[in-house]
């Protein structure tokens, strides 16, 4: 009898424990989510925050925390929604404003991002609870720690310079970057960013000076060395440019763009094997850059490796499905492989994504003519001519029967 009583009591305690667990407060779930974040367990943190907000949709701190978690998990639209909800209640929360501003920048919502950064500049100083890590708004691969106070003002001015660069407001972008440099003259990234703006604003001398200043602050700054090399090459100093790119690779072998630039130079010299080696290295570092993949396909085409070229153009399309150049170039390789109908389909997608693509109409006309589709071929030829392509009279006569 006593044994039965103890078993019953244990069952009752277990039941109560389950009932107690089900009745955990939203604050407990929020604390548990923060603990999961500390342990680098964002998926578990997200589940805790979802439960917190299911119980109490007005537990606003959970929206901000969930925004941070969703951003870590790549759920950017959801993160932006959470930041918006939180800032409706706490519009002057510096860390949430900064998180939303940088996310809006990533999402190419430049005007909205600018408004947030300007608001941050004008907020009164207060206690900052979040430490931020400088990441992809700057080209330097070095990680820097900052807060929304302290050195943060220079960082915000720098971001505003980047935003106005995206908006093509080059003069105001330079003013913002001047302010960033005035506040923090030892940050090489800011000189590189100003150099990029000056390049876009056709101030080559100023851009060269900024890249050189960046290197004087940080001789290991790979992008400054790369940009200096590219700019010198554009102004006829190719030897100096290649030397700088090689130095850039030696100093930081884990960045792709100097390899890609060297590949470009080698391609233009007819050194297709050398270009292929450099593109292989660039892609081994960053396999998601559609331009590297497309350009390697062009190199392979020059080397008559049509299957390899076809594979690269297909990869480029998988990375960017609306990339008209990838469809066009894959169509060209399919034509060389005598897969004319498939090539026609690719040219069709090229003109779908870019209706002014004269060369795609022209090449589709040639393939349609080979397959006996003369009426369609004639229309394509006329369209290519309408878009500015010079068409030989003999070809037009042959395809359009003298029309």
C-alpha positions as CSV (number, residue, x, y, z in Angstrom):
1,X,0.0,0.0,0.0
2,X,2.8,2.4,0.9
3,X,4.5,1.5,-2.4
4,X,1.4,2.4,-4.3
5,X,1.1,5.7,-2.4
6,X,4.7,6.7,-3.2
7,X,4.2,5.9,-6.9
8,X,1.1,8.0,-6.9
9,X,2.8,10.8,-5.2
10,X,5.7,10.7,-7.7
11,X,3.2,10.7,-10.6
12,X,1.5,13.8,-9.0
13,X,4.8,15.6,-8.6
14,X,5.8,14.9,-12.2
15,X,2.4,16.1,-13.3
16,X,2.8,19.3,-11.3
17,X,6.3,19.8,-12.6
18,X,5.0,19.6,-16.1
19,X,2.2,22.0,-15.2
20,X,4.8,24.4,-13.7
21,X,7.0,24.2,-16.8
22,X,4.1,25.0,-19.0
23,X,3.4,28.0,-16.9
24,X,6.9,29.5,-17.3
25,X,6.7,33.3,-17.5
26,X,7.7,35.2,-20.7
27,X,10.7,36.7,-18.8
28,X,12.0,33.2,-18.1
29,X,11.8,32.3,-21.8
30,X,13.6,35.6,-22.6
31,X,16.4,34.8,-20.1
32,X,16.8,31.3,-21.5
33,X,16.9,32.7,-25.0
34,X,19.7,35.1,-24.0
35,X,21.6,32.2,-22.4
36,X,21.2,30.2,-25.7
37,X,22.6,33.2,-27.6
38,X,25.6,33.3,-25.2
39,X,26.2,29.6,-26.0
40,X,26.0,30.4,-29.7
41,X,22.8,28.4,-30.1
42,X,20.6,30.8,-32.2
43,X,18.1,28.2,-33.3
44,X,17.3,27.3,-29.7
45,X,17.2,31.0,-28.8
46,X,14.7,31.6,-31.6
47,X,12.4,28.9,-30.3
48,X,12.5,30.4,-26.8
49,X,11.7,33.9,-28.1
50,X,8.8,32.6,-30.2
51,X,7.3,31.0,-27.1
52,X,7.9,34.1,-25.1
53,X,6.0,36.2,-27.6
54,X,3.3,33.6,-28.0
55,X,2.5,33.9,-24.3
56,X,2.9,37.7,-24.2
57,X,2.9,39.6,-27.6
58,X,3.6,42.8,-25.6
59,X,6.9,41.6,-24.2
60,X,8.8,44.1,-26.4
61,X,12.4,43.3,-25.4
62,X,11.9,39.9,-27.0
63,X,11.3,41.6,-30.4
64,X,14.7,43.2,-30.3
65,X,16.4,40.1,-29.2
66,X,14.6,38.0,-31.8
67,X,15.6,40.5,-34.5
68,X,19.3,39.9,-33.6
69,X,18.7,36.1,-33.6
70,X,16.9,36.2,-37.0
71,X,19.7,38.3,-38.4
72,X,22.2,35.7,-37.3
73,X,20.1,33.0,-39.0
74,X,19.8,35.0,-42.2
75,X,16.1,35.7,-41.8
76,X,16.5,39.3,-42.7
77,X,12.9,40.2,-43.5
78,X,11.8,38.8,-40.2
79,X,14.6,40.6,-38.3
80,X,13.6,43.9,-39.9
81,X,10.0,43.4,-38.9
82,X,11.0,42.7,-35.3
83,X,13.2,45.8,-35.2
84,X,10.3,47.9,-36.5
85,X,8.0,46.6,-33.8
86,X,10.5,47.2,-31.1
87,X,11.3,50.7,-32.3
88,X,7.6,51.6,-32.4
89,X,7.7,51.3,-28.6
90,X,11.3,52.5,-28.0
91,X,12.1,54.8,-30.9
92,X,15.4,56.1,-29.3
93,X,17.0,52.8,-28.5
94,X,20.4,53.3,-30.0
95,X,21.4,49.6,-30.5
96,X,18.1,48.7,-32.1
97,X,18.3,51.8,-34.4
98,X,21.8,50.8,-35.4
99,X,20.8,47.2,-36.1
100,X,17.9,48.4,-38.2
101,X,20.0,50.9,-40.0
102,X,22.7,48.4,-41.0
103,X,20.1,45.9,-42.0
104,X,18.3,48.4,-44.2
105,X,21.6,49.2,-45.8
106,X,22.1,45.5,-46.5
107,X,18.6,45.3,-48.0
108,X,19.4,48.3,-50.2
109,X,16.8,50.5,-48.5
110,X,19.3,53.4,-48.6
111,X,17.0,56.3,-47.9
112,X,15.5,54.6,-44.8
113,X,19.0,53.5,-43.6
114,X,20.2,57.1,-44.0
115,X,17.3,58.4,-41.8
116,X,18.2,55.9,-39.1
117,X,21.9,56.8,-39.2
118,X,21.2,60.5,-39.0
119,X,18.8,59.9,-36.0
120,X,21.6,58.0,-34.3
121,X,24.0,60.9,-34.7
122,X,21.5,63.2,-33.0
123,X,20.6,60.9,-30.1
124,X,21.8,62.1,-26.6
125,X,24.7,60.2,-25.1
126,X,23.5,57.4,-22.9
127,X,24.6,54.0,-21.5
128,X,25.4,51.6,-24.3
129,X,24.7,47.9,-23.7
130,X,25.7,46.4,-27.0
131,X,29.2,46.0,-28.5
132,X,29.2,45.9,-32.3
133,X,31.7,44.4,-34.7
134,X,32.6,46.3,-37.8
135,X,32.0,44.0,-40.7
136,X,30.9,44.3,-44.4
137,X,30.3,48.0,-44.6
138,X,34.1,48.3,-45.0
139,X,36.5,46.5,-47.2
140,X,39.1,45.8,-44.6
141,X,39.0,42.2,-43.4
142,X,40.1,43.3,-39.9
143,X,37.4,43.2,-37.2
144,X,37.0,46.3,-35.0
145,X,35.0,46.7,-31.9
146,X,32.9,49.8,-31.3
147,X,29.8,51.1,-29.5
148,X,27.2,53.6,-30.5
149,X,29.0,56.0,-28.3
150,X,32.8,56.6,-28.3
151,X,34.3,56.0,-31.7
152,X,30.8,55.3,-33.0
153,X,30.3,58.8,-34.4
154,X,33.1,58.4,-36.9
155,X,31.6,55.0,-37.8
156,X,28.2,56.5,-38.4
157,X,29.6,59.2,-40.6
158,X,31.4,56.6,-42.5
159,X,28.2,54.6,-43.0
160,X,26.4,57.8,-44.1
161,X,29.2,58.2,-46.7
162,X,28.6,54.7,-48.0
163,X,24.8,55.3,-48.1
164,X,25.2,58.5,-50.1
165,X,27.7,56.7,-52.4
166,X,25.0,54.1,-53.2
167,X,22.5,57.0,-53.8
168,X,25.1,58.6,-56.1
169,X,25.2,61.7,-53.9
170,X,29.0,61.8,-54.3
171,X,29.6,65.3,-53.0
172,X,27.7,64.8,-49.7
173,X,29.2,61.3,-49.4
174,X,32.7,63.0,-49.4
175,X,31.5,65.5,-46.8
176,X,30.3,62.6,-44.5
177,X,33.6,60.7,-45.0
178,X,35.6,63.9,-44.3
179,X,33.8,64.1,-41.0
180,X,34.6,60.5,-40.2
181,X,38.3,61.0,-41.0
182,X,38.4,64.2,-38.9
183,X,37.0,62.3,-35.9
184,X,39.2,59.2,-36.5
185,X,42.2,60.0,-38.8
186,X,43.9,56.6,-38.1
187,X,41.2,54.4,-39.7
188,X,42.5,53.3,-43.1
189,X,39.1,52.0,-44.2
190,X,37.7,55.5,-44.2
191,X,40.3,56.7,-46.6
192,X,39.6,53.7,-48.9
193,X,35.9,54.5,-48.9
194,X,36.6,58.2,-49.7
195,X,38.9,57.1,-52.4
196,X,36.1,55.0,-53.9
197,X,33.8,57.9,-53.9
198,X,36.4,60.2,-55.5
199,X,36.9,57.6,-58.2
200,X,33.1,57.6,-58.9
201,X,33.2,61.4,-59.0
202,X,36.0,61.3,-61.6
203,X,38.6,62.7,-59.1
204,X,41.4,60.2,-60.0
205,X,44.2,62.2,-58.3
206,X,42.2,62.5,-55.1
207,X,41.4,58.8,-55.1
208,X,45.1,57.8,-55.7
209,X,46.0,60.1,-52.7
210,X,43.4,58.5,-50.4
211,X,44.5,54.9,-51.3
212,X,48.1,55.9,-50.6
213,X,47.1,57.5,-47.3
214,X,45.3,54.3,-46.3
215,X,48.5,52.3,-47.0
216,X,50.6,54.7,-45.0
217,X,48.3,54.0,-42.0
218,X,48.0,50.3,-42.7
219,X,50.5,48.8,-45.1
220,X,48.6,45.5,-45.0
221,X,45.4,47.0,-46.3
222,X,44.6,44.7,-49.2
223,X,41.8,46.6,-50.8
224,X,43.8,49.9,-50.7
225,X,46.6,48.1,-52.5
226,X,44.2,46.5,-54.9
227,X,42.3,49.7,-55.7
228,X,45.6,51.6,-56.2
229,X,46.8,49.0,-58.6
230,X,43.5,49.0,-60.6
231,X,43.4,52.8,-60.8
232,X,47.1,53.0,-61.9
233,X,46.4,50.4,-64.6
234,X,43.4,52.4,-65.8
235,X,45.8,55.3,-66.2
236,X,48.3,53.3,-68.2
237,X,50.6,52.1,-65.4
238,X,50.0,48.4,-65.9
239,X,53.3,47.2,-64.6
240,X,52.9,49.1,-61.3
241,X,49.4,47.8,-61.1
242,X,50.4,44.1,-61.4
243,X,53.1,44.6,-58.9
244,X,50.7,46.1,-56.4
245,X,48.2,43.2,-57.0
246,X,50.9,40.6,-56.4
247,X,52.0,42.4,-53.2
248,X,48.4,42.4,-52.1
249,X,48.0,38.7,-52.6
250,X,51.3,38.0,-50.8
251,X,50.2,40.1,-47.8
252,X,46.7,38.6,-47.7
253,X,46.3,35.4,-49.7
254,X,42.7,34.9,-48.5
255,X,41.1,37.7,-50.5
256,X,39.7,37.0,-54.0
257,X,39.6,40.3,-55.9
258,X,43.4,40.7,-56.6
259,X,43.4,37.3,-58.2
260,X,40.3,38.3,-60.3
261,X,42.0,41.5,-61.4
262,X,45.2,39.7,-62.3
263,X,43.1,37.2,-64.3
264,X,41.6,40.1,-66.2
265,X,45.0,41.5,-67.1
266,X,46.2,38.1,-68.3
267,X,43.0,37.5,-70.3
268,X,43.5,40.8,-72.1
269,X,47.1,39.8,-72.9
270,X,45.9,36.5,-74.4
271,X,47.4,34.5,-71.5
272,X,44.2,32.4,-71.0
273,X,45.9,29.6,-69.1
274,X,47.3,32.2,-66.6
275,X,43.9,33.8,-66.4
276,X,42.2,30.5,-65.7
277,X,44.7,29.8,-62.8
278,X,43.9,33.2,-61.2
279,X,40.1,32.8,-61.6
280,X,40.4,29.3,-60.0
281,X,42.1,30.9,-57.0
282,X,39.5,33.7,-56.8
283,X,36.7,31.2,-56.9
284,X,38.3,28.9,-54.4
285,X,38.2,31.8,-51.9
286,X,34.7,33.1,-52.9
287,X,32.6,30.7,-54.9
288,X,29.5,32.9,-54.7
289,X,30.8,35.8,-56.8
290,X,28.8,35.6,-60.1
291,X,31.3,37.7,-62.0
292,X,34.3,35.4,-61.2
293,X,32.3,32.4,-62.3
294,X,31.1,34.0,-65.5
295,X,34.6,35.3,-66.4
296,X,36.1,31.9,-65.8
297,X,33.5,30.5,-68.2
298,X,34.7,33.0,-70.8
299,X,38.3,32.0,-70.3
300,X,37.4,28.3,-70.7
301,X,35.6,29.1,-73.9
302,X,38.7,30.7,-75.2
303,X,40.6,27.5,-74.3
304,X,37.9,25.5,-76.2
305,X,36.9,23.8,-73.0
306,X,33.2,24.1,-74.0
307,X,31.9,21.6,-71.4
308,X,33.8,23.4,-68.6
309,X,32.6,26.8,-69.9
310,X,29.0,25.5,-70.1
311,X,29.3,24.4,-66.5
312,X,30.5,27.8,-65.3
313,X,27.7,29.7,-67.2
314,X,25.2,27.3,-65.6
315,X,26.7,28.0,-62.2
316,X,26.5,31.8,-62.8
317,X,22.8,31.4,-63.7
318,X,22.2,29.5,-60.5
319,X,23.8,32.3,-58.6
320,X,21.9,35.1,-60.4
321,X,18.9,33.8,-62.4
322,X,18.2,37.2,-64.1
323,X,21.8,37.6,-65.3
324,X,21.3,38.2,-69.0
325,X,25.0,37.9,-69.8
326,X,25.1,34.4,-68.3
327,X,22.2,33.3,-70.5
328,X,23.7,35.0,-73.5
329,X,27.1,33.4,-73.1
330,X,25.7,30.0,-72.3
331,X,23.7,30.3,-75.5
332,X,26.9,31.0,-77.4
333,X,28.6,27.8,-76.0
334,X,25.5,25.7,-76.7
335,X,25.6,27.0,-80.3
336,X,29.3,25.9,-80.6
337,X,28.2,22.5,-79.3
338,X,25.5,22.4,-82.0
339,X,22.7,22.4,-79.4
340,X,20.8,25.1,-81.3
341,X,17.3,24.8,-79.9
342,X,18.7,25.0,-76.3
343,X,20.8,28.0,-77.4
344,X,17.7,29.7,-78.7
345,X,16.0,29.2,-75.4
346,X,18.9,30.9,-73.6
347,X,19.0,33.8,-76.0
348,X,15.2,34.2,-75.4
349,X,15.9,34.5,-71.6
350,X,18.7,37.0,-72.3
351,X,16.3,39.3,-74.1
352,X,13.6,38.7,-71.6
353,X,15.9,40.1,-68.8
354,X,17.3,42.7,-71.1
355,X,15.0,43.7,-74.0
356,X,17.7,45.9,-75.5
357,X,20.3,43.1,-75.8
358,X,20.9,43.4,-79.6
359,X,23.6,40.7,-79.8
360,X,21.2,38.2,-78.3
361,X,18.6,38.9,-80.9
362,X,21.3,38.7,-83.6
363,X,22.6,35.3,-82.4
364,X,19.0,33.9,-82.0
365,X,18.3,35.0,-85.6
366,X,21.3,33.0,-86.9
367,X,20.2,29.9,-84.9
368,X,16.6,30.2,-86.0
369,X,17.7,30.5,-89.6
370,X,19.8,27.3,-89.3
371,X,16.7,25.5,-88.0
372,X,14.5,26.8,-90.8
373,X,12.6,29.3,-88.7
374,X,13.1,32.1,-91.3
375,X,10.2,34.4,-90.4
376,X,11.3,34.5,-86.7
377,X,14.9,34.8,-87.7
378,X,14.1,37.8,-89.9
379,X,12.2,39.5,-87.1
380,X,15.1,39.0,-84.7
381,X,17.6,40.4,-87.3
382,X,15.5,43.5,-87.8
383,X,15.2,43.9,-84.0
384,X,18.9,43.7,-83.6
385,X,19.4,46.4,-86.3
386,X,16.7,48.6,-84.6
387,X,18.7,48.3,-81.4
388,X,21.8,49.7,-83.1
389,X,23.6,46.6,-84.4
390,X,25.1,46.9,-87.9
391,X,23.8,44.1,-90.1
392,X,25.3,43.2,-93.4
393,X,23.0,43.7,-96.3
394,X,23.9,40.3,-97.7
395,X,22.9,38.5,-94.5
396,X,19.7,40.4,-94.2
397,X,18.8,39.6,-97.8
398,X,19.6,35.9,-97.3
399,X,17.5,35.6,-94.2
400,X,14.7,38.0,-95.0
401,X,14.4,37.2,-98.7
402,X,15.1,40.7,-99.7
403,X,12.4,42.3,-97.4
